[in-house]
């Protein structure tokens, strides 16, 4: 039987907690969603002109920057929620894993995806290098999206006991 709205979880009754939670969820959803179209756009640019390839790669660079900003907001708002609720001792170990995954995504974006994008820019005139670079870029983009999905699942696993 559904509980009446007046009986909210204590954490949801706290306005600051609710604001931090909304910021956290919105930032995570944006970071996850914004990069999903870029792999297909880069693939579709394969048979296009040099200018189209460069324009798509510039869009991918901007998208990556925006995604990284929202990933950082996700991380920071998550840390704010943890400390607001009492620190690392009071949150589930799955939250610790999720933080590690978000850090891993930010590092992959900065130290793998960005250099791969720069190599793609350098290979717009070489079809074989473009295809190889595009596939490698797509692989790491897929890894990041998978890490976002795992992070999302971890948010719903509660500590037992």
C-alpha positions in Angstrom: 0.0 0.0 0.0 1.5 3.4 -1.0 2.5 5.7 1.9 0.8 9.1 2.0 2.9 12.0 0.8 2.9 13.5 4.3 5.0 10.6 5.5 8.3 11.3 3.6 11.7 9.8 4.2 13.6 11.9 6.7 16.2 12.7 4.1 13.6 13.9 1.7 12.0 16.2 4.3 15.3 18.2 4.6 15.3 21.0 1.9 19.1 21.2 1.6 19.4 17.5 1.2 16.6 17.6 -1.5 18.3 20.4 -3.4 21.7 18.6 -3.3 20.0 15.4 -4.5 18.2 17.1 -7.4 21.5 18.7 -8.5 23.3 15.4 -8.2 20.7 13.4 -10.2 20.3 16.1 -12.9 24.1 16.5 -13.4 24.5 12.7 -13.6 21.7 12.3 -16.1 23.0 15.2 -18.2 26.6 13.8 -18.2 25.3 10.4 -19.2 23.0 11.5 -21.9 25.0 14.2 -23.6 27.7 11.9 -25.0 25.4 9.2 -26.3 25.0 10.7 -29.7 28.6 11.5 -30.5 29.8 8.0 -31.4 27.1 7.7 -34.1 27.8 11.2 -35.4 31.5 10.4 -35.8 30.7 7.1 -37.5 28.3 8.9 -39.9 31.0 11.4 -40.7 33.3 8.7 -42.0 32.2 9.1 -45.7 31.8 12.8 -45.5 34.1 15.7 -46.4 37.0 16.9 -44.4 35.1 19.9 -43.2 32.2 17.8 -42.0 34.6 15.5 -40.1 36.3 18.5 -38.4 32.9 20.0 -37.5 31.7 16.8 -35.9 35.0 16.4 -34.0 34.7 20.0 -32.8 31.2 19.2 -31.6 32.5 16.0 -29.9 35.2 18.1 -28.1 32.6 20.6 -26.9 30.3 17.7 -25.9 33.1 16.1 -24.0 33.9 19.3 -22.1 30.2 19.8 -21.1 30.0 16.1 -20.1 33.1 16.5 -18.0 31.7 19.6 -16.3 28.5 17.7 -15.4 30.5 14.7 -14.3 32.5 16.9 -12.0 29.2 18.5 -10.7 27.9 14.9 -10.1 31.0 14.1 -8.1 31.0 17.3 -6.1 27.3 17.1 -5.3 27.7 13.5 -4.4 30.5 14.4 -2.0 28.4 17.2 -0.6 25.5 14.8 0.0 27.9 12.3 1.8 29.3 15.0 4.1 25.9 16.6 4.7 24.5 13.2 5.8 27.4 12.5 8.1 30.5 11.4 6.2 31.8 8.3 4.5 31.1 6.1 7.6 27.3 6.5 7.2 26.9 5.8 3.5 26.8 2.4 1.8 30.0 0.9 0.5 28.4 1.0 -3.0 28.5 4.8 -2.8 32.3 4.5 -2.3 32.5 2.3 -5.5 30.3 4.8 -7.4 32.6 7.7 -6.5 35.6 5.7 -7.8 33.8 5.0 -11.0 32.9 8.6 -11.6 36.6 9.5 -10.9 37.6 6.8 -13.4 35.2 8.3 -16.0 36.6 11.8 -15.5 40.2 10.4 -15.9 39.3 8.4 -19.0 37.7 11.5 -20.5 40.7 13.7 -19.8 43.6 11.3 -20.5 42.1 8.9 -23.1 39.2 10.4 -24.9 40.6 13.9 -25.4 43.9 12.6 -26.9 42.0 10.2 -29.1 39.9 13.1 -30.3 43.1 15.1 -31.1 44.4 12.1 -33.1 41.1 11.9 -35.0 41.5 15.5 -36.0 45.0 14.7 -37.3 43.7 11.8 -39.3 40.8 13.3 -41.2 42.7 12.9 -44.5 43.7 9.3 -43.9 40.8 6.9 -44.2 42.4 4.0 -42.5 43.7 6.0 -39.6 40.3 7.7 -39.2 38.5 4.4 -39.1 40.9 2.9 -36.6 40.8 6.1 -34.4 37.0 6.3 -34.6 36.6 2.7 -33.4 39.0 3.2 -30.5 37.2 6.4 -29.6 33.9 4.6 -29.7 35.2 1.8 -27.6 36.3 4.2 -24.8 33.0 6.1 -25.1 31.2 2.8 -24.7 33.2 2.0 -21.6 32.3 5.4 -20.1 28.6 4.9 -20.8 28.8 1.4 -19.2 30.5 2.9 -16.1 27.6 5.4 -15.9 25.1 2.6 -16.0 26.9 0.6 -13.3 27.1 3.8 -11.2 23.4 4.3 -11.6 22.7 0.7 -10.5 25.0 1.2 -7.4 22.9 4.2 -6.4 19.9 1.9 -5.8 21.7 -0.9 -3.9 21.2 -0.3 -0.2 23.4 -1.5 2.6 22.0 -4.6 4.2 21.9 -5.2 7.9 
